[in-house]
Amino acid sequence: MTRCASELAFPSRGLAWRAPDPISVALETERLTIRSYRLEDAPEVFRVIADSREHLLPWMPWASGHTSVEFTSKYLAEQMLARGSGPAFTGIGIGIFEKDGGAFVGGTGVHDARADTASCETGYWIRHDRVGRGYATEACGRVLSWALGDQDAGGLGLRRVRVYCSSGNLASARVPEKLGLTPEVRQRDDYYIEGIGPTDRLGWGVMANEWDTTRHSIIPGSA
Ligand SMILES: CC(C)(COP(=O)(O)OP(=O)(O)OC[C@H]1O[C@@H](n2cnc3c(N)ncnc32)[C@H](O)[C@@H]1OP(=O)(O)O)[C@@H](O)C(=O)NCCC(=O)NCCS
């Protein structure tokens, strides 16, 4: 996304970033556990997506695909396999769970990981009955620390993370804003949202030297 056609046609090795192999994700925040999916999560993940479908659409079109627990199981299996992709790694979806009681509350992950610029995108969703508690911001801040943290310390060792959303998705835009990420992109009418039409693509970015991976927050004055 937001790459020019020649970049896509003639990919450069560039910085030749490589994902750790295998990837193991077990992150904690004050209220949340963010971890790799397990196959036994499938019934609950399926139920939560089904219950939240109206809330997730139209922003997350994949939500309409989860029409059976078998489909969700296949998705979870793919995320488990992604942990061992090595040089072929392009991303992984991970789950967000409440520490108190263990309920599954949403998803996040890293996507479109690029070896040339040692960068990735992140995203997030929170189930309909848990929004407005700051969970997306709390989870996203922790995922940024994981993505930008050193590989020696269990991170992905990336240099840069991108966040995109539609200009129509005001709740989503608040997450990078609250985290203090740098607004980098406003592409007019570049993001088609079903039922709404073309909307602007908004994008934020954060560099590893701007992010405090201990406090999960922007380093004041760095950007
Ligand atoms: C976007 C989403 C992840 C936010 O989750 P959340 O846990 O409620 O997020 P947070 O509580 O951390 O922050 C949400 C912010 O958006 C604000 N907000 C919520 N609805 C809003 C609206 N309609 N207009 C403006 N702001 C809104 C909240 O007030 C809060 O900001 P504040 O803390 O300044 O008051 C959740 O609504 C969701 O899953 N939406 C559907 C999927 C989606 O759009 N994912 C992102 C795709 S890019």
The ligand as an SDF file (V2000), in Angstrom:
LIG
                    3D

 48 50  0  0  0  0  0  0  0  0999 V2000
  -11.3440    1.6590   16.0810 C   0  0  0  0  0  0  0  0  0  0  0  0
  -11.4000    0.7630   17.3140 C   0  0  0  0  0  0  0  0  0  0  0  0
  -10.3020   -0.2840   17.1920 C   0  0  0  0  0  0  0  0  0  0  0  0
  -11.1620    1.6190   18.5610 C   0  0  0  0  0  0  0  0  0  0  0  0
  -11.1060    0.7520   19.6850 O   0  0  0  0  0  0  0  0  0  0  0  0
  -11.1870    1.3340   21.1860 P   0  0  0  0  0  0  0  0  0  0  0  0
  -10.6390    0.2960   22.0980 O   0  0  0  0  0  0  0  0  0  0  0  0
  -12.5340    1.8480   21.4530 O   0  0  0  0  0  0  0  0  0  0  0  0
  -10.1670    2.5490   21.0540 O   0  0  0  0  0  0  0  0  0  0  0  0
   -9.6750    3.5120   22.2260 P   0  0  0  0  0  0  0  0  0  0  0  0
  -10.6430    3.4490   23.3570 O   0  0  0  0  0  0  0  0  0  0  0  0
   -8.2430    3.2130   22.4810 O   0  0  0  0  0  0  0  0  0  0  0  0
   -9.7550    4.9430   21.5010 O   0  0  0  0  0  0  0  0  0  0  0  0
  -10.8900    5.2720   20.7310 C   0  0  0  0  0  0  0  0  0  0  0  0
  -10.9900    6.7810   20.5890 C   0  0  0  0  0  0  0  0  0  0  0  0
  -11.9080    7.0720   19.5240 O   0  0  0  0  0  0  0  0  0  0  0  0
  -12.9040    7.9500   20.0090 C   0  0  0  0  0  0  0  0  0  0  0  0
  -14.1070    7.6980   19.2500 N   0  0  0  0  0  0  0  0  0  0  0  0
  -14.8880    6.6080   19.2750 C   0  0  0  0  0  0  0  0  0  0  0  0
  -15.9100    6.7540   18.3920 N   0  0  0  0  0  0  0  0  0  0  0  0
  -15.7340    7.9530   17.8170 C   0  0  0  0  0  0  0  0  0  0  0  0
  -16.4490    8.6710   16.8180 C   0  0  0  0  0  0  0  0  0  0  0  0
  -17.5410    8.1740   16.2440 N   0  0  0  0  0  0  0  0  0  0  0  0
  -15.9960    9.9010   16.4550 N   0  0  0  0  0  0  0  0  0  0  0  0
  -14.8670   10.4130   17.0220 C   0  0  0  0  0  0  0  0  0  0  0  0
  -14.1400    9.7700   17.9640 N   0  0  0  0  0  0  0  0  0  0  0  0
  -14.5840    8.5510   18.3440 C   0  0  0  0  0  0  0  0  0  0  0  0
  -13.0120    7.6200   21.4700 C   0  0  0  0  0  0  0  0  0  0  0  0
  -13.6540    8.6760   22.1860 O   0  0  0  0  0  0  0  0  0  0  0  0
  -11.5250    7.4610   21.8240 C   0  0  0  0  0  0  0  0  0  0  0  0
  -10.8760    8.7160   21.8500 O   0  0  0  0  0  0  0  0  0  0  0  0
  -10.6050    9.5160   23.2430 P   0  0  0  0  0  0  0  0  0  0  0  0
   -9.8340    8.5840   24.1400 O   0  0  0  0  0  0  0  0  0  0  0  0
   -9.8510   10.7180   22.8170 O   0  0  0  0  0  0  0  0  0  0  0  0
  -11.9650    9.8210   23.8180 O   0  0  0  0  0  0  0  0  0  0  0  0
  -12.7850    0.0620   17.4550 C   0  0  0  0  0  0  0  0  0  0  0  0
  -13.7940    1.0270   17.4410 O   0  0  0  0  0  0  0  0  0  0  0  0
  -13.0350   -0.9380   16.3420 C   0  0  0  0  0  0  0  0  0  0  0  0
  -12.7070   -2.1080   16.4940 O   0  0  0  0  0  0  0  0  0  0  0  0
  -13.6590   -0.4820   15.2420 N   0  0  0  0  0  0  0  0  0  0  0  0
  -13.9970   -1.3790   14.1420 C   0  0  0  0  0  0  0  0  0  0  0  0
  -12.7640   -1.9370   13.4530 C   0  0  0  0  0  0  0  0  0  0  0  0
  -11.8590   -0.8340   12.9480 C   0  0  0  0  0  0  0  0  0  0  0  0
  -12.3190    0.1770   12.4360 O   0  0  0  0  0  0  0  0  0  0  0  0
  -10.5390   -1.0430   13.0810 N   0  0  0  0  0  0  0  0  0  0  0  0
   -9.5540   -0.1090   12.5760 C   0  0  0  0  0  0  0  0  0  0  0  0
   -9.4470   -0.2210   11.1030 C   0  0  0  0  0  0  0  0  0  0  0  0
   -8.2650    0.9390   10.4360 S   0  0  0  0  0  0  0  0  0  0  0  0
  1  2  1  0
  2  3  1  0
  2  4  1  0
  2 36  1  0
  4  5  1  0
  5  6  1  0
  6  7  2  0
  6  8  1  0
  6  9  1  0
  9 10  1  0
 10 11  2  0
 10 12  1  0
 10 13  1  0
 13 14  1  0
 14 15  1  0
 15 16  1  0
 15 30  1  0
 16 17  1  0
 17 18  1  0
 17 28  1  0
 18 19  1  0
 18 27  1  0
 19 20  2  0
 20 21  1  0
 21 22  1  0
 21 27  2  0
 22 23  1  0
 22 24  2  0
 24 25  1  0
 25 26  2  0
 26 27  1  0
 28 29  1  0
 28 30  1  0
 30 31  1  0
 31 32  1  0
 32 33  2  0
 32 34  1  0
 32 35  1  0
 36 37  1  0
 36 38  1  0
 38 39  2  0
 38 40  1  0
 40 41  1  0
 41 42  1  0
 42 43  1  0
 43 44  2  0
 43 45  1  0
 45 46  1  0
 46 47  1  0
 47 48  1  0
M  END
$$$$
